[in-house]
Amino acid sequence: MLMHRPPSLIADDAAGKLRAWRFL
């Protein structure tokens, strides 16, 4: 994980990864 990263971006990134896995 990157340092100094806003929680909102972390949550958005996680959501994007979940969507990517669903579409695989």
CHARMM internal coordinates of N, CA and C (Angstrom, degrees):
IC EDIT
DIST 1 N 1 CA 1.4719
DIST 1 CA 1 C 1.5315
ANGL 1 N 1 CA 1 C 110.35
DIST 1 C 2 N 1.3218
ANGL 1 CA 1 C 2 N 114.55
DIHE 1 N 1 CA 1 C 2 N 147.83
DIST 2 N 2 CA 1.4589
ANGL 1 C 2 N 2 CA 118.60
DIHE 1 CA 1 C 2 N 2 CA -179.68
DIST 2 CA 2 C 1.5231
ANGL 2 N 2 CA 2 C 110.41
DIHE 1 C 2 N 2 CA 2 C -85.15
DIST 2 C 3 N 1.3091
ANGL 2 CA 2 C 3 N 115.93
DIHE 2 N 2 CA 2 C 3 N 149.42
DIST 3 N 3 CA 1.4650
ANGL 2 C 3 N 3 CA 120.17
DIHE 2 CA 2 C 3 N 3 CA 178.95
DIST 3 CA 3 C 1.5236
ANGL 3 N 3 CA 3 C 109.89
DIHE 2 C 3 N 3 CA 3 C -85.27
DIST 3 C 4 N 1.3162
ANGL 3 CA 3 C 4 N 115.42
DIHE 3 N 3 CA 3 C 4 N 160.36
DIST 4 N 4 CA 1.4735
ANGL 3 C 4 N 4 CA 121.46
DIHE 3 CA 3 C 4 N 4 CA 178.20
DIST 4 CA 4 C 1.5320
ANGL 4 N 4 CA 4 C 111.30
DIHE 3 C 4 N 4 CA 4 C 57.53
DIST 4 C 5 N 1.3177
ANGL 4 CA 4 C 5 N 116.61
DIHE 4 N 4 CA 4 C 5 N 40.49
DIST 5 N 5 CA 1.4666
ANGL 4 C 5 N 5 CA 119.76
DIHE 4 CA 4 C 5 N 5 CA -179.51
DIST 5 CA 5 C 1.5192
ANGL 5 N 5 CA 5 C 109.47
DIHE 4 C 5 N 5 CA 5 C -110.85
DIST 5 C 6 N 1.3279
ANGL 5 CA 5 C 6 N 118.27
DIHE 5 N 5 CA 5 C 6 N 125.26
DIST 6 N 6 CA 1.4654
ANGL 5 C 6 N 6 CA 122.25
DIHE 5 CA 5 C 6 N 6 CA -178.87
DIST 6 CA 6 C 1.5249
ANGL 6 N 6 CA 6 C 110.93
DIHE 5 C 6 N 6 CA 6 C -58.55
DIST 6 C 7 N 1.3500
ANGL 6 CA 6 C 7 N 118.13
DIHE 6 N 6 CA 6 C 7 N 137.83
DIST 7 N 7 CA 1.4659
ANGL 6 C 7 N 7 CA 122.74
DIHE 6 CA 6 C 7 N 7 CA 179.62
DIST 7 CA 7 C 1.5189
ANGL 7 N 7 CA 7 C 112.01
DIHE 6 C 7 N 7 CA 7 C -52.58
DIST 7 C 8 N 1.3323
ANGL 7 CA 7 C 8 N 117.22
DIHE 7 N 7 CA 7 C 8 N -34.48
DIST 8 N 8 CA 1.4622
ANGL 7 C 8 N 8 CA 120.29
DIHE 7 CA 7 C 8 N 8 CA -178.81
DIST 8 CA 8 C 1.5282
ANGL 8 N 8 CA 8 C 110.31
DIHE 7 C 8 N 8 CA 8 C -63.73
DIST 8 C 9 N 1.3432
ANGL 8 CA 8 C 9 N 116.75
DIHE 8 N 8 CA 8 C 9 N -39.62
DIST 9 N 9 CA 1.4631
ANGL 8 C 9 N 9 CA 119.47
DIHE 8 CA 8 C 9 N 9 CA 179.78
DIST 9 CA 9 C 1.5228
ANGL 9 N 9 CA 9 C 110.36
DIHE 8 C 9 N 9 CA 9 C -70.15
DIST 9 C 10 N 1.3261
ANGL 9 CA 9 C 10 N 116.69
DIHE 9 N 9 CA 9 C 10 N -37.08
DIST 10 N 10 CA 1.4669
ANGL 9 C 10 N 10 CA 120.42
DIHE 9 CA 9 C 10 N 10 CA 178.96
DIST 10 CA 10 C 1.5260
ANGL 10 N 10 CA 10 C 109.58
DIHE 9 C 10 N 10 CA 10 C -62.96
DIST 10 C 11 N 1.3408
ANGL 10 CA 10 C 11 N 116.26
DIHE 10 N 10 CA 10 C 11 N -44.10
DIST 11 N 11 CA 1.4643
ANGL 10 C 11 N 11 CA 120.49
DIHE 10 CA 10 C 11 N 11 CA -179.61
DIST 11 CA 11 C 1.5277
ANGL 11 N 11 CA 11 C 109.65
DIHE 10 C 11 N 11 CA 11 C -66.05
DIST 11 C 12 N 1.3277
ANGL 11 CA 11 C 12 N 117.13
DIHE 11 N 11 CA 11 C 12 N -40.78
DIST 12 N 12 CA 1.4661
ANGL 11 C 12 N 12 CA 120.77
DIHE 11 CA 11 C 12 N 12 CA -179.41
DIST 12 CA 12 C 1.5220
ANGL 12 N 12 CA 12 C 110.08
DIHE 11 C 12 N 12 CA 12 C -65.52
DIST 12 C 13 N 1.3297
ANGL 12 CA 12 C 13 N 117.40
DIHE 12 N 12 CA 12 C 13 N -40.28
DIST 13 N 13 CA 1.4595
ANGL 12 C 13 N 13 CA 121.77
DIHE 12 CA 12 C 13 N 13 CA 179.36
DIST 13 CA 13 C 1.5220
ANGL 13 N 13 CA 13 C 110.16
DIHE 12 C 13 N 13 CA 13 C -64.50
DIST 13 C 14 N 1.3392
ANGL 13 CA 13 C 14 N 116.53
DIHE 13 N 13 CA 13 C 14 N -41.94
DIST 14 N 14 CA 1.4606
ANGL 13 C 14 N 14 CA 120.89
DIHE 13 CA 13 C 14 N 14 CA 179.59
DIST 14 CA 14 C 1.5260
ANGL 14 N 14 CA 14 C 110.05
DIHE 13 C 14 N 14 CA 14 C -63.63
DIST 14 C 15 N 1.3337
ANGL 14 CA 14 C 15 N 116.04
DIHE 14 N 14 CA 14 C 15 N -41.97
DIST 15 N 15 CA 1.4671
ANGL 14 C 15 N 15 CA 120.45
DIHE 14 CA 14 C 15 N 15 CA 179.53
DIST 15 CA 15 C 1.5292
ANGL 15 N 15 CA 15 C 109.68
DIHE 14 C 15 N 15 CA 15 C -63.66
DIST 15 C 16 N 1.3227
ANGL 15 CA 15 C 16 N 116.55
DIHE 15 N 15 CA 15 C 16 N -40.41
DIST 16 N 16 CA 1.4590
ANGL 15 C 16 N 16 CA 120.46
DIHE 15 CA 15 C 16 N 16 CA 179.56
DIST 16 CA 16 C 1.5243
ANGL 16 N 16 CA 16 C 111.18
DIHE 15 C 16 N 16 CA 16 C -64.01
DIST 16 C 17 N 1.3438
ANGL 16 CA 16 C 17 N 117.22
DIHE 16 N 16 CA 16 C 17 N -38.79
DIST 17 N 17 CA 1.4633
ANGL 16 C 17 N 17 CA 120.42
DIHE 16 CA 16 C 17 N 17 CA 178.80
DIST 17 CA 17 C 1.5204
ANGL 17 N 17 CA 17 C 110.51
DIHE 16 C 17 N 17 CA 17 C -66.46
DIST 17 C 18 N 1.3412
ANGL 17 CA 17 C 18 N 116.37
DIHE 17 N 17 CA 17 C 18 N -39.59
DIST 18 N 18 CA 1.4686
ANGL 17 C 18 N 18 CA 119.58
DIHE 17 CA 17 C 18 N 18 CA 178.89
DIST 18 CA 18 C 1.5222
ANGL 18 N 18 CA 18 C 109.85
DIHE 17 C 18 N 18 CA 18 C -63.16
DIST 18 C 19 N 1.3336
ANGL 18 CA 18 C 19 N 117.40
DIHE 18 N 18 CA 18 C 19 N -41.20
DIST 19 N 19 CA 1.4662
ANGL 18 C 19 N 19 CA 120.69
DIHE 18 CA 18 C 19 N 19 CA 179.30
DIST 19 CA 19 C 1.5200
ANGL 19 N 19 CA 19 C 109.73
DIHE 18 C 19 N 19 CA 19 C -64.91
DIST 19 C 20 N 1.3231
ANGL 19 CA 19 C 20 N 116.90
DIHE 19 N 19 CA 19 C 20 N -40.10
DIST 20 N 20 CA 1.4648
ANGL 19 C 20 N 20 CA 120.66
DIHE 19 CA 19 C 20 N 20 CA -179.75
DIST 20 CA 20 C 1.5311
ANGL 20 N 20 CA 20 C 110.07
DIHE 19 C 20 N 20 CA 20 C -61.76
DIST 20 C 21 N 1.3230
ANGL 20 CA 20 C 21 N 116.88
DIHE 20 N 20 CA 20 C 21 N -41.81
DIST 21 N 21 CA 1.4657
ANGL 20 C 21 N 21 CA 120.25
DIHE 20 CA 20 C 21 N 21 CA 179.63
DIST 21 CA 21 C 1.5160
ANGL 21 N 21 CA 21 C 110.73
DIHE 20 C 21 N 21 CA 21 C -65.64
DIST 21 C 22 N 1.3360
ANGL 21 CA 21 C 22 N 116.89
DIHE 21 N 21 CA 21 C 22 N -37.74
DIST 22 N 22 CA 1.4646
ANGL 21 C 22 N 22 CA 119.95
DIHE 21 CA 21 C 22 N 22 CA -178.96
DIST 22 CA 22 C 1.5252
ANGL 22 N 22 CA 22 C 111.33
DIHE 21 C 22 N 22 CA 22 C -65.88
DIST 22 C 23 N 1.3440
ANGL 22 CA 22 C 23 N 116.21
DIHE 22 N 22 CA 22 C 23 N -33.77
DIST 23 N 23 CA 1.4616
ANGL 22 C 23 N 23 CA 119.77
DIHE 22 CA 22 C 23 N 23 CA -177.24
DIST 23 CA 23 C 1.5289
ANGL 23 N 23 CA 23 C 113.03
DIHE 22 C 23 N 23 CA 23 C -87.31
DIST 23 C 24 N 1.3079
ANGL 23 CA 23 C 24 N 117.41
DIHE 23 N 23 CA 23 C 24 N -4.63
DIST 24 N 24 CA 1.4681
ANGL 23 C 24 N 24 CA 119.77
DIHE 23 CA 23 C 24 N 24 CA -179.97
DIST 24 CA 24 C 1.5212
ANGL 24 N 24 CA 24 C 110.91
DIHE 23 C 24 N 24 CA 24 C -69.95
END
COOR INIT
IC SEED 1 N 1 CA 1 C
IC BUILD
